[in-house]
Amino acid sequence: MHVVTTERAYKGKVYRTHLLRRSFREDGKVKNETLANLSHLPDAVIDLVKRALAGQHFVEATEVFEVVRSRLHGDVQAVLTAMKALGLEEILASRACPERSLVLALIAARVIRPQSKLATTRWWDDTTLPSLLGVDGASEDDLYAAMDWLLEHQGTIEKKLASRHLHDGGLVLYDLSSSYFEGSCCPIARRGHSRDGKKGTLQVNYGLVTDACGCPVAVTVFAGNTGDSTTLLPTVKQVQSRFGVESLVIVGDRGMISQKQIAELSKDDRIDWITALRSANIQELLSEKHIQLGLFDERNLFEIEHHDDYPGERLVACRNPELAVRRAKSRESLLMATGKLLQKLCDRVESGKLRGAAKIGVAVGKVVNKHKVAKHFDIVITDTTLTCTINQGRVKAEAALDGIYVVRTSLVKKQMDANGVVLAYKRLANVERAFRSLKTVDLHVRPIFHWTEDRVRAHIFLCMLAYYVQYHMQEAWRPLLFFDEQAWVTEREDPVAPANRSDSAQAKAESKHTEDGKRVHSFRTFLGSLAGIVSNECRTRDSKNAQTFELVTTPSKDQREAIDLLKAITV
């Protein structure tokens, strides 16, 4: 038997007929007999009939093949694609070596699923990461050895990054943060000002150097009790001597670039700086009439001069009305909350439940320090009485500064106008974004469990390199994430006002979809969605001659687009 297919055109249409026929010989002649008309069947069924009549044997796929193992692949492929586009292999080492492969695997693992080194070796066996990088069977001891290798090469790696992202005369952003420890054995773990809100815990500080857009270039680890400003000059010297960037504009917050540091920086005419004044200094300018509040009625920023206290500097006074409103509301709510708590203490003292000046003072201290508004209250304590009143004069004096800040710089006008100075200072928000990613939602640099100083330094440097990869992946995926596709506007009509979302970003936030209907993700959920692409290890069920092969999930259109965007990364 066989299937005969015929075609006939009629009135512009083509009619296809599939007939099941039997051939036989009668009286020495070959004849054909039609047994059935198969034209009503789907093409796929007709194809199966043809193949069956040709002698092919069909069985259920599960009767012949079985999936032995499935490993996550899509998220691994995405990260490795980005690392290849960034040339990270060459940045780590120009020649291949086992340590370089292990470090690449550690960086990729930190981006995909940050966890301890022991947990990493357990997790990545369920992914294609070790096989793609040739680190199958690596133990946690191998990873620690790779971290030691990475620390030895940190200087060379950072120099390569600096040559790629920093240039003479450009902006260099610098800020300091801290992370707390679990344990008490690390020699550089000290008690200091905790930016994690973990009072009484040991910590280390680390300073991050980035380019003007917040792309990380270098990180330096300091003891946990190191002051912010003391780290600035060594960092500037590092940028100049080790990275070969002789002239630069260092941008730091008002706690980082203090008057003492400015005096030292001024000794080198190749170094300029941008920072801001402290509140006390702004109050002095207001009291001396150098800042006249009436001028803010006309515009949100203006330059002022004060050659006596700030010789050779430019001061740009700014007032953000929206920030002023928020601060006023915040202060009012904090004063009200503190006042209610103090009133409860007053009632306890009056009823005799709380007595003794020392005990009352301790109780008052806990209350007024809770919301950090102690300076606004006048408090009188005796053994039997407690009087608390709000000092309206101090409240009014602070309210006069609401929304006002003053940016100071050594740059002359021909180098950067006032708008540019303010925008450059606001770029420090990019470093804050890096710290948030490093410490919380993405890379989880904290808490730190390593005991030795070198391992702590290597751990933080590893996290910085992971953020370097993630930074570029986020930039490439901006159209698909909740990120604003207008990443940074260098010039705005009003640089003081908060940057508003673009219309496209606002539309994405509201509809949770892109213009062409794609679902919008955060970086973490989008990377997780790619993990739906898995690599299946299959084999035949023939026990005598079993053969294995890999079958990878066919990516969807959106997943292919995501990988293509990563391939297009340029630096």
C-alpha positions as CSV (number, residue, x, y, z in Angstrom):
1,M,0.0,0.0,0.0
2,H,1.0,3.5,-0.6
3,V,-0.3,7.1,-0.5
4,V,-0.7,9.0,-3.7
5,T,-1.0,12.8,-3.6
6,T,-2.4,14.7,-6.6
7,E,-3.0,18.4,-7.1
8,R,-5.5,20.1,-9.3
9,A,-6.0,23.8,-9.9
10,Y,-9.5,25.2,-10.3
11,K,-10.6,28.8,-10.4
12,G,-7.3,30.1,-8.9
13,K,-7.3,27.5,-6.1
14,V,-5.1,24.4,-5.7
15,Y,-6.9,21.3,-4.5
16,R,-4.7,18.5,-3.0
17,T,-6.0,14.9,-2.8
18,H,-4.4,12.2,-0.7
19,L,-5.5,8.6,-1.6
20,L,-4.5,5.4,0.1
21,R,-4.0,2.8,-2.7
22,R,-3.1,-0.8,-3.1
23,S,-1.2,-2.2,-6.1
24,F,-1.8,-5.7,-7.3
25,R,-1.2,-7.8,-10.4
26,E,-4.0,-9.3,-12.4
27,D,-3.7,-11.1,-15.7
28,G,-0.1,-10.0,-15.9
29,K,-1.0,-6.4,-15.5
30,V,-0.3,-4.0,-12.5
31,K,-3.5,-2.4,-11.3
32,N,-4.2,0.1,-8.4
33,E,-7.1,0.1,-6.1
34,T,-8.2,3.1,-4.0
35,L,-8.8,2.0,-0.4
36,A,-9.5,5.3,1.3
37,N,-9.5,9.0,0.8
38,L,-7.2,10.6,3.4
39,S,-7.6,14.2,2.2
40,H,-9.6,15.1,5.3
41,L,-6.7,14.2,7.7
42,P,-4.1,16.8,8.9
43,D,-0.8,16.9,6.9
44,A,1.1,15.6,10.0
45,V,-1.1,12.5,10.2
46,I,-0.7,11.8,6.5
47,D,3.1,12.1,6.8
48,L,3.0,9.5,9.6
49,V,0.9,7.2,7.4
50,K,3.4,7.5,4.5
51,R,6.4,6.8,6.9
52,A,4.6,3.9,8.4
53,L,3.9,2.3,5.0
54,A,7.6,2.9,4.2
55,G,8.5,0.6,7.1
56,Q,9.4,3.0,9.8
57,H,8.5,2.0,13.4
58,F,7.0,4.5,15.8
59,V,7.0,4.4,19.5
60,E,6.4,6.9,22.4
61,A,9.5,9.1,22.9
62,T,9.6,8.2,26.6
63,E,9.8,4.5,25.6
64,V,13.1,5.1,23.8
65,F,14.6,8.2,25.5
66,E,14.8,9.4,29.0
67,V,16.0,12.6,30.6
68,V,18.7,11.7,33.0
69,R,19.5,15.2,34.3
70,S,18.4,18.8,33.9
71,R,20.6,21.8,34.6
72,L,19.8,25.5,34.7
73,H,21.4,27.2,31.7
74,G,19.6,30.4,30.6
75,D,20.8,32.6,33.4
76,V,24.3,31.2,33.2
77,Q,24.4,31.8,29.5
78,A,23.2,35.4,30.0
79,V,25.9,36.2,32.5
80,L,28.7,34.5,30.6
81,T,27.6,36.3,27.4
82,A,27.9,39.6,29.2
83,M,31.3,38.7,30.6
84,K,32.5,37.7,27.1
85,A,31.3,41.0,25.6
86,L,33.1,42.9,28.4
87,G,36.3,41.0,27.8
88,L,36.5,40.0,31.5
89,E,38.8,37.1,30.8
90,E,41.5,39.4,29.4
91,I,41.0,41.9,32.3
92,L,41.5,39.1,34.9
93,A,44.6,37.6,33.1
94,S,45.9,37.6,29.6
95,R,46.6,33.9,29.7
96,A,44.2,31.1,30.6
97,C,44.8,29.4,33.9
98,P,42.7,27.3,36.3
99,E,42.5,30.3,38.8
100,R,41.1,32.6,36.1
101,S,38.4,30.1,35.3
102,L,37.5,29.7,38.9
103,V,37.3,33.5,39.5
104,L,35.1,33.8,36.4
105,A,32.8,31.1,37.9
106,L,32.8,32.9,41.2
107,I,31.8,36.2,39.6
108,A,29.0,34.6,37.6
109,A,27.8,32.8,40.7
110,R,27.8,36.0,42.7
111,V,25.6,37.7,40.0
112,I,23.2,34.8,39.7
113,R,22.9,33.5,43.3
114,P,25.2,35.2,45.9
115,Q,26.0,32.8,48.8
116,S,28.9,31.3,50.7
117,K,31.7,29.5,48.9
118,L,30.6,26.1,50.2
119,A,27.0,26.7,49.2
120,T,28.2,27.9,45.8
121,T,29.9,24.6,45.1
122,R,26.7,22.7,46.1
123,W,24.5,25.0,44.0
124,W,26.4,25.3,40.7
125,D,26.4,21.5,40.2
126,D,22.7,22.0,39.2
127,T,23.7,24.5,36.5
128,T,25.9,24.4,33.4
129,L,28.3,27.0,34.9
130,P,31.1,24.6,36.0
131,S,31.0,22.6,32.7
132,L,31.0,25.7,30.5
133,L,34.0,27.2,32.4
134,G,35.8,23.9,32.9
135,V,35.7,23.9,36.8
136,D,33.8,20.7,37.4
137,G,34.7,19.1,40.7
138,A,36.1,22.3,42.2
139,S,35.9,22.3,46.0
140,E,35.5,25.2,48.4
141,D,39.3,25.0,49.1
142,D,39.8,25.6,45.3
143,L,37.6,28.6,45.5
144,Y,39.5,30.1,48.4
145,A,42.8,29.5,46.5
146,A,41.3,31.3,43.6
147,M,40.3,34.2,45.8
148,D,43.9,34.5,47.0
149,W,45.0,34.6,43.4
150,L,42.5,37.3,42.6
151,L,43.8,39.5,45.5
152,E,47.3,39.2,44.2
153,H,46.1,40.5,40.8
154,Q,43.8,43.2,42.1
155,G,46.2,46.0,41.3
156,T,46.6,44.9,37.7
157,I,42.9,44.3,37.2
158,E,41.9,47.7,38.6
159,K,44.5,49.4,36.4
160,K,43.0,47.8,33.3
161,L,39.5,48.9,34.4
162,A,40.8,52.4,35.0
163,S,42.4,52.6,31.6
164,R,39.0,51.7,30.1
165,H,36.7,54.0,32.1
166,L,38.8,56.9,33.5
167,H,40.6,59.6,31.6
168,D,42.6,62.8,32.3
169,G,40.5,65.7,33.4
170,G,37.3,63.6,33.9
171,L,35.1,63.1,36.9
172,V,36.0,60.5,39.5
173,L,33.3,59.6,42.0
174,Y,34.3,58.3,45.4
175,D,32.3,57.3,48.5
176,L,32.8,55.1,51.5
177,S,30.5,52.5,53.1
178,S,30.7,49.7,55.6
179,S,29.6,46.1,56.2
180,Y,29.3,44.2,59.4
181,F,30.9,41.0,60.5
182,E,29.8,37.7,62.0
183,G,32.6,36.7,64.3
184,S,35.5,38.5,66.0
185,C,38.7,37.1,64.5
186,C,39.4,39.4,61.5
187,P,42.2,41.9,62.4
188,I,40.7,44.8,60.4
189,A,37.2,44.3,61.9
190,R,36.6,47.3,64.2
191,R,33.7,49.1,65.8
192,G,32.9,52.3,64.1
193,H,30.1,54.3,62.5
194,S,27.8,51.6,61.2
195,R,26.0,52.5,57.9
196,D,24.1,49.2,58.3
197,G,22.4,50.3,61.5
198,K,24.1,47.4,63.4
199,K,25.2,48.9,66.6
200,G,27.8,47.1,68.6
201,T,29.0,44.9,65.7
202,L,32.4,44.8,64.2
203,Q,32.7,46.1,60.6
204,V,35.0,47.0,57.8
205,N,34.9,50.1,55.6
206,Y,35.5,50.1,51.9
207,G,35.8,52.9,49.5
208,L,34.5,52.6,45.9
209,V,35.9,54.5,42.9
210,T,33.7,54.8,39.9
211,D,33.5,56.8,36.7
212,A,31.0,59.6,36.2
213,C,28.2,57.2,35.4
214,G,28.8,55.0,38.5
215,C,30.6,52.2,36.7
216,P,33.0,50.7,39.4
217,V,36.7,50.8,38.8
218,A,38.4,50.1,42.1
219,V,37.7,49.3,45.7
220,T,39.8,49.7,48.8
221,V,39.2,48.1,52.2
222,F,39.9,49.9,55.4
223,A,39.6,49.1,59.1
224,G,36.1,49.5,60.5
225,N,37.0,52.5,62.6
226,T,38.5,54.5,59.7
227,G,37.1,58.0,59.2
228,D,35.7,58.8,55.8
229,S,37.8,61.9,55.1
230,T,41.1,60.1,55.9
231,T,40.6,57.7,53.0
232,L,40.3,60.4,50.4
233,L,43.9,61.4,49.8
234,P,45.2,57.8,49.5
235,T,42.5,57.2,47.0
236,V,43.4,60.2,44.9
237,K,47.1,59.3,45.0
238,Q,46.1,55.8,43.8
239,V,44.2,57.1,40.9
240,Q,47.1,59.4,39.9
241,S,50.1,57.0,40.5
242,R,48.7,53.5,39.9
243,F,46.1,54.3,37.2
244,G,48.0,57.0,35.4
245,V,45.2,59.6,35.6
246,E,47.3,62.6,36.5
247,S,44.5,65.3,36.3
248,L,41.1,64.6,37.7
249,V,38.0,66.1,39.3
250,I,37.2,64.2,42.5
251,V,33.6,64.2,43.6
252,G,32.7,63.4,47.2
253,D,30.1,64.2,49.8
254,R,30.6,66.9,52.5
255,G,31.7,64.3,55.0
256,M,34.4,63.0,52.6
257,I,36.0,66.2,51.3
258,S,36.5,68.3,54.5
259,Q,38.4,71.5,54.8
260,K,41.6,69.7,55.8
261,Q,41.4,67.5,52.7
262,I,40.7,70.6,50.5
263,A,43.9,72.2,51.8
264,E,45.9,69.1,50.9
265,L,44.2,68.8,47.5
266,S,44.9,72.4,46.7
267,K,48.7,71.7,46.8
268,D,48.3,69.8,43.5
269,D,47.0,72.0,40.7
270,R,46.2,68.9,38.6
271,I,43.4,68.0,41.1
272,D,40.0,69.7,41.2
273,W,37.1,68.7,43.5
274,I,33.4,69.1,43.9
275,T,31.6,68.7,47.3
276,A,29.0,70.4,49.4
277,L,28.9,72.6,52.6
278,R,27.7,71.3,56.0
279,S,24.6,72.7,57.5
280,A,26.5,74.8,60.0
281,N,28.4,76.5,57.3
282,I,25.3,77.2,55.3
283,Q,23.7,78.8,58.4
284,E,26.7,81.1,58.7
285,L,26.3,82.2,55.1
286,L,22.6,82.9,55.8
287,S,23.3,84.9,58.9
288,E,26.0,86.9,57.1
289,K,23.6,87.7,54.2
290,H,25.8,86.0,51.7
291,I,22.8,83.8,50.8
292,Q,19.7,85.9,50.4
293,L,16.6,83.8,50.4
294,G,14.7,86.3,48.2
295,L,16.9,85.4,45.3
296,F,15.4,81.9,45.3
297,D,12.1,83.4,44.2
298,E,13.6,84.1,40.8
299,R,15.7,80.9,40.3
300,N,16.6,77.8,42.1
301,L,20.4,78.3,42.0
302,F,22.9,81.1,41.9
303,E,26.6,81.5,42.5
304,I,28.0,83.4,45.5
305,E,31.4,84.5,46.5
306,H,33.1,84.4,49.9
307,H,36.8,85.1,49.4
308,D,37.6,85.3,53.1
309,D,36.4,81.8,54.2
310,Y,36.4,80.1,50.8
311,P,39.3,81.6,48.7
312,G,39.7,80.4,45.2
313,E,36.4,78.5,45.4
314,R,33.0,78.8,43.7
315,L,29.9,78.3,45.8
316,V,26.6,77.4,44.1
317,A,23.6,77.9,46.4
318,C,20.6,75.7,45.5
319,R,17.1,75.4,46.8
320,N,14.8,72.5,46.0
321,P,11.2,73.5,46.9
322,E,10.0,69.9,46.8
323,L,12.7,68.8,49.2
324,A,11.9,71.7,51.5
325,V,8.3,70.6,51.8
326,R,9.3,67.0,52.5
327,R,11.8,68.0,55.2
328,A,9.2,70.3,56.9
329,K,6.7,67.5,57.0
330,S,9.2,65.0,58.2
331,R,10.4,67.3,61.0
332,E,6.9,68.1,62.1
333,S,6.0,64.4,62.3
334,L,9.2,63.6,64.3
335,L,8.6,66.4,66.7
336,M,5.0,65.3,67.2
337,A,6.0,61.7,67.8
338,T,8.8,62.6,70.2
339,G,6.5,65.0,72.0
340,K,4.0,62.3,72.7
341,L,6.6,60.0,74.1
342,L,8.0,62.8,76.3
343,Q,4.5,63.6,77.6
344,K,4.2,60.0,78.7
345,L,7.4,60.4,80.7
346,C,6.1,63.6,82.2
347,D,3.0,61.8,83.3
348,R,5.0,59.0,84.9
349,V,7.2,61.5,86.8
350,E,4.1,63.5,87.9
351,S,2.4,60.3,89.2
352,G,5.6,59.3,91.1
353,K,6.2,56.2,89.0
354,L,9.5,57.6,87.8
355,R,11.8,59.4,90.2
356,G,15.5,60.5,90.4
357,A,17.2,62.8,88.0
358,A,19.5,60.1,86.8
359,K,16.8,57.7,86.0
360,I,14.6,60.4,84.4
361,G,17.6,61.5,82.3
362,V,18.3,58.0,81.0
363,A,14.6,57.6,80.0
364,V,14.5,61.0,78.3
365,G,17.7,60.3,76.4
366,K,16.2,57.1,74.9
367,V,13.2,59.0,73.8
368,V,14.8,62.1,72.2
369,N,17.5,60.1,70.5
370,K,15.0,57.7,68.9
371,H,14.0,60.2,66.2
372,K,17.2,62.4,66.5
373,V,15.4,65.7,67.3
374,A,16.9,66.3,70.8
375,K,18.3,69.7,69.7
376,H,14.8,71.0,69.3
377,F,13.7,70.4,72.9
378,D,14.4,72.4,76.0
379,I,14.4,69.8,78.9
380,V,14.6,70.5,82.6
381,I,15.1,67.6,84.9
382,T,15.0,67.4,88.7
383,D,14.5,64.4,91.1
384,T,10.8,64.9,91.0
385,T,10.0,67.0,87.9
386,L,10.3,66.9,84.2
387,T,9.6,69.8,81.9
388,C,9.8,69.5,78.1
389,T,9.1,72.3,75.6
390,I,9.9,72.7,71.9
391,N,12.4,75.5,71.2
392,Q,10.6,77.3,68.4
393,G,13.7,79.4,67.7
394,R,15.9,76.4,66.8
395,V,13.1,74.9,64.8
396,K,12.7,78.1,62.8
397,A,16.4,78.3,62.3
398,E,16.6,74.8,60.9
399,A,13.4,75.4,58.8
400,A,15.2,78.3,57.1
401,L,17.6,75.7,55.6
402,D,14.9,73.4,54.3
403,G,15.7,72.4,50.7
404,I,18.8,74.5,50.6
405,Y,22.3,73.1,49.9
406,V,25.5,74.7,48.7
407,V,27.8,72.9,46.3
408,R,31.4,74.0,46.4
409,T,34.1,73.4,43.8
410,S,37.6,74.5,42.8
411,L,36.7,74.4,39.1
412,V,36.6,77.7,37.3
413,K,33.6,78.7,35.1
414,K,35.3,77.9,31.8
415,Q,35.8,74.3,33.0
416,M,32.2,73.8,34.2
417,D,29.3,76.1,34.6
418,A,27.0,76.2,37.7
419,N,24.5,73.8,36.2
420,G,27.3,71.3,35.5
421,V,28.7,71.6,39.0
422,V,25.3,70.7,40.6
423,L,24.7,67.8,38.2
424,A,28.2,66.5,38.8
425,Y,27.6,66.5,42.6
426,K,24.3,64.7,42.1
427,R,26.1,62.0,40.2
428,L,27.1,60.6,43.7
429,A,23.7,59.0,43.6
430,N,25.2,56.5,41.2
431,V,27.7,55.4,43.8
432,E,24.9,55.1,46.4
433,R,23.1,52.9,43.8
434,A,26.2,50.7,43.6
435,F,26.4,50.3,47.4
436,R,22.7,49.4,47.6
437,S,23.2,46.7,45.0
438,L,26.4,45.4,46.6
439,K,24.9,45.3,50.1
440,T,21.3,44.4,49.8
441,V,19.1,43.4,46.9
442,D,21.6,41.8,44.5
443,L,25.1,40.8,45.6
444,H,24.9,40.5,49.4
445,V,28.4,41.5,50.3
446,R,27.2,41.4,54.0
447,P,27.4,39.9,56.5
448,I,31.1,39.0,56.1
449,F,32.1,35.6,57.5
450,H,35.8,35.5,56.5
451,W,38.3,35.5,59.2
452,T,41.5,36.7,57.6
453,E,42.2,40.2,56.3
454,D,43.2,39.0,52.8
455,R,40.1,36.9,52.4
456,V,37.9,39.9,53.4
457,R,39.7,42.1,50.8
458,A,39.3,39.4,48.1
459,H,35.6,38.9,49.0
460,I,34.8,42.6,48.6
461,F,36.8,42.9,45.4
462,L,35.0,39.9,44.0
463,C,31.7,41.5,44.8
464,M,32.8,44.7,43.0
465,L,33.7,42.7,39.9
466,A,30.3,41.0,40.1
467,Y,28.7,44.5,40.2
468,Y,30.8,45.5,37.2
469,V,29.2,42.7,35.2
470,Q,25.7,43.4,36.6
471,Y,26.0,47.1,35.9
472,H,26.6,46.5,32.2
473,M,23.8,43.9,32.1
474,Q,21.4,46.4,33.6
475,E,22.4,49.0,31.1
476,A,21.9,46.6,28.2
477,W,18.6,45.5,29.5
478,R,17.2,49.0,30.2
479,P,14.4,48.6,27.6
480,L,13.2,45.4,29.3
481,L,13.5,46.5,32.9
482,F,11.8,49.1,35.0
483,F,14.9,51.2,34.5
484,D,14.5,54.6,32.7
485,E,15.9,54.2,29.3
486,Q,17.2,57.8,29.5
487,A,19.8,56.7,32.0
488,W,21.4,60.1,32.7
489,V,20.6,63.5,31.3
490,T,23.8,65.6,31.4
491,E,22.0,68.9,30.8
492,R,18.7,69.9,32.3
493,E,16.9,73.2,32.4
494,D,16.6,73.0,36.2
495,P,19.5,70.8,37.6
496,V,18.3,71.4,41.1
497,A,14.8,69.9,40.7
498,P,14.5,66.1,41.1
499,A,15.0,64.2,37.9
500,N,11.6,63.0,36.7
501,R,10.9,59.7,35.0
502,S,10.6,59.9,31.2
503,D,7.2,59.3,29.7
504,S,8.3,55.8,28.6
505,A,9.5,54.8,32.0
506,Q,6.4,56.1,33.7
507,A,4.3,54.1,31.2
508,K,6.3,51.0,32.0
509,A,5.8,51.5,35.7
510,E,2.1,51.9,35.4
511,S,1.2,49.2,32.9
512,K,4.0,46.8,33.9
513,H,4.5,46.2,30.1
514,T,6.6,47.7,27.4
515,E,5.1,49.5,24.4
516,D,5.2,46.3,22.4
517,G,3.4,44.3,25.1
518,K,6.4,42.6,26.8
519,R,6.2,42.1,30.6
520,V,8.6,44.4,32.4
521,H,10.9,42.9,35.1
522,S,13.4,43.9,37.7
523,F,16.9,42.7,37.0
524,R,16.6,39.8,39.5
525,T,13.3,38.5,38.2
526,F,14.4,38.9,34.6
527,L,17.5,36.9,35.2
528,G,15.4,34.3,37.0
529,S,13.0,34.0,34.0
530,L,16.0,33.1,31.8
531,A,16.7,30.1,34.1
532,G,13.7,28.5,32.4
533,I,16.1,27.6,29.7
534,V,17.6,24.3,30.8
535,S,20.1,21.8,29.5
536,N,18.7,18.3,29.5
537,E,21.0,15.3,29.4
538,C,19.1,12.6,27.5
539,R,20.0,8.9,26.8
540,T,18.5,6.0,25.0
541,R,16.8,3.3,27.0
542,D,18.9,0.6,25.3
543,S,20.9,-0.7,28.3
544,K,23.4,-2.5,26.0
545,N,24.3,0.5,23.8
546,A,23.0,3.5,25.7
547,Q,23.9,6.8,24.1
548,T,23.6,10.3,25.7
549,F,23.1,13.7,24.2
550,E,22.3,17.2,25.3
551,L,19.0,18.9,24.4
552,V,18.7,22.6,25.4
553,T,15.3,24.3,25.8
554,T,14.5,26.4,22.7
555,P,14.5,30.0,23.9
556,S,11.5,32.2,23.4
557,K,11.6,35.3,21.3
558,D,12.0,37.5,24.4
559,Q,14.8,35.3,25.7
560,R,16.7,35.5,22.4
561,E,16.3,39.3,22.4
562,A,17.8,39.4,25.9
563,I,20.8,37.4,24.9
564,D,21.3,39.5,21.8
565,L,21.3,42.7,23.8
566,L,24.1,41.3,26.0
567,K,26.1,40.4,23.0
568,A,25.9,44.0,21.8
569,I,27.5,45.4,25.0
570,T,30.4,47.8,24.2
571,V,32.9,49.5,26.6
